[in-house]
Amino acid sequence: MKNVPPLSDFCASHDCVFEAKGLKKEFDDGRVQALRGVDFHIEHGEFVAIIGPSGCGKTTLLQMLGALDLPSGGILHYRGNSLPDLPDPSAYRAREIGFIFQSFHLLPTFTALENVQIPMFETEISASERNDRAIELLRSVGLEHRLHHFPSKLSGGERQRVAIARSLANGPSVLLADEPTGNLDSENTGHILELIIRLRHEQDMTLVLVTHDLNIARMASRTIQMKDGLIVSTREAPHTAN
């Protein structure tokens, strides 16, 4: 994936965050084609929902954007840089990307306050600064009264709020959310979505959210629909999510 053409050859906007051309991902020596040559771009500040049936390639695509996996072919840029050729993908994830998953992935022996500090351990932030920032983040998601509770003592909605606070620990410019409300009831789903959208707006982040729920997708500014490893349609919303 060397000698990649500059971003300007693909994306006319200076606000382009992600740009893909012919992006492919194969497993089992090519017997499984998760992504079959997709083209797309995502601009700064957009809320993009990726929808489609299970196995269509949604999560694989999200993992490509987060540099959690490498493409088998094609071109994938982040702000003009080739993601597959990054010298330190972990630094990219730590500095630029916040992840929110369906399974909260909280460490059970750490309190809410400690879980939120985990992404900051690899930075130069002092222990006192980490603590203060984690408190402020938990306050921003309405959990200032749960700082010292372990995950087992928190409800599902509260655990996802801790996970959201953790995803913001290093001030990412992009949030990647994979079915973030999949383990929640309808009431908590609404609260968590409102929270994610509010924080994205307040902090001027780009949000890419994978979901199978069309009601959630309608909140996005743009929807990308996938099927069998391909993008089959892209729809602009008649409104801008806020």
N, C-alpha and C positions, 0 to 999 in steps of 0.2 A: 504494500500500500504506500510505497514511496512515490515521489514526484507527483504529489497531488496538486491539481490545479488550484489557484487561489479562489477564495470564497466568492469574489466578485464575478467569477465566471458563472456562478450558479444562482446567487441570491442578490437581487438588485438593491435590497434595503440594507442600510447600515445598521439597522436594529436586528438583523438576523442572528438568532441564537444557535439554532440547529439547522443544518442543511444536509440532506441525504440524496444520493443519486445511485440508483441500482443496488440498494443495500440488500445483502443476502446473508442468511444464516442457515447453515446445514448441520445436521447431527448424524451420527452413525454412518460416517463415511459417505455422506450425501444421500442416504436413504430417506432421511427426514428433512424436508425443506420448511423450516419455520418461517423464514422470510424469503420471498422469491423475487426480489428486485424492486424495492419500493423507493419512491421519490417523494420527498416532502420538505417543507421548511417550517420553522416555528420562530416567531419574532418575539422580541423582548416585551414582557408584560402581558403576553397572551395567556388565556386560560383555554387549553386545548384538551378535549376529552377524546380518548381513543376507545372505541366500542367494537363489539363483535362477539361471536360465540366463543366458547372455550376452545382452546387449541388453534385459534386463528393467527396467533403471533403477537398479541398485544403486550404480554409481559416480556417476551423476548425483545421486542422493540424498546420497551422501557429500560431493560437491562443494557442494551446498546447505548442508550443516551447517558446512562449512569456509569459507563465504562466498567460494568460488572462482567461483561462478556465481550468478546471480539467478533466482528463480522467475519463471514467467510468470503465476502466479496463486496464490491461497491465502494462508495465514498461516504464518509460521515464526518462532518465538521462541527466543532463548537466554537463559535465566534472566530471563524477563520482558521482554526487549528484542527488538524486531523486527529480525531479521538483515538483511532487505533495506533497512532504513532506517538502518543504522549509518553514522555520519558518516565513519568511518575503518576499513573492513574489514581493511586490512593491520595495523592496531594490534590488532584483535580476534584475528587469526591469530597474531600475534607473542606476545601475552600469554596467550591462552587455549587455543590449539590446537597439538597436536603431530601432524605428518603422517608416516606410514610408507607407502611405496609398494612395488609389486612391483618396479619398476625403481628402483635405489637412489638415483639422482640425486646421486651424489657428484661433486664437481668433480675432474677427473683430475689437475690440476696442484697440488692442495692435499693435504697429508698428512691422515691420520686426525684428528690433533689440530686442524688448521686447519679441516677440514670441520665438525667439531662446533661450532666457535666461530662459524660463519657467522650463525646466527640471533641471536647476541648483539651483532653489529656495530651494530644499530639501537637498542640499549639504552644506558643510561648506565653500564654496568659497565665498569670500567677494564680495560686490556689484561692486567694481571697477574691480575685476578679472572677474566677470561674464560679465560685459560690454565689457572688452577687448577681452575676448574669443569669445563672440557673434560677435563682429566686424570682428575678424579674420576668423571665420567660414563663415560669409556672404561674405567676400572677397574671400574665397576659392571656393565659388560657383558663383562668378562673380557678386555679388550684393552689392558691397561696395558703389555704388551710390544710393541705395534704402533703406538705413538703417532706415530712419524715415518715410517711406511710410506705410500706412495701407493696409491690404490685398485687400480692394476694389479698390485700386489704382494700383494694380499689375496685370499683365497678368497671365494666367493659368500656363505658364511655370515658371514665376517668383515666384508664390506662391509655386509651388512644390520645387523650389530651396530653398526657406525659410524653407519648411518642411524638406528637406534633411539636411540643416544646423542645424536645431533643433534636428534632430535624432542623430547628432554627438556631441551634447553639452557635454555629460559626458564621451566621449571617449569610446564608447561601443566596445566590441570585436565581436559582432554579429549584422548584419543588417537584419531585417525581413521586406520585402517589399511586400505588397499586391496590385497587379495591379497598380504599381506606375505611369504608364503612361496612365491609362484608360480614363482619362478626358482630354487628350492632343491630339493635331493634330500631323500628322506624323513628321513634322519638329521638334517640341518640344520633341516628343517621342525620336527621335534620340539623341538630345542634352542631355536630362535627363539621358538616359541610359549610354551614354558615361561618364557623370559626376559621376553617381553611381559606375560604374565599375572602373573609375580612382581613386576615393576616397577609394574604397575597397582595391585596390592594394597598394596605397600609405600608408594606415594606417593598412595594414595587418589584415583586418577583414574577417570574414566569412559572406557570403551573401546568404540568402535563399529568393528567389523571386517567388511569385505566379503569373502566367500569363496564359492566354488562347491563346496567340500569339506565334506561332511556330517560327517566325523570331526572337523574343526576346529570346526564349528558346535556340536557336542555339548559342547564345553568351555565354552560361553557360559552365562550365567545366563538369557538369553532369546534366542530366535531369531525374526527377522522374515523371512518368505518372500515374495518378490516374483515377479510374472509379468506381462508386458506392461504395465509401468508402474503396476501396482497392488499393494498389499499383500493377499495372499490368505490368510495365516494368521499368527498369533503364538503361539509356544509357550514357556511357562515351563519351565525345566529342573528336574528333580527334586532338583538339588543346586546349590550356589553355587560357581562357579569361584573358585579361590584362587591 
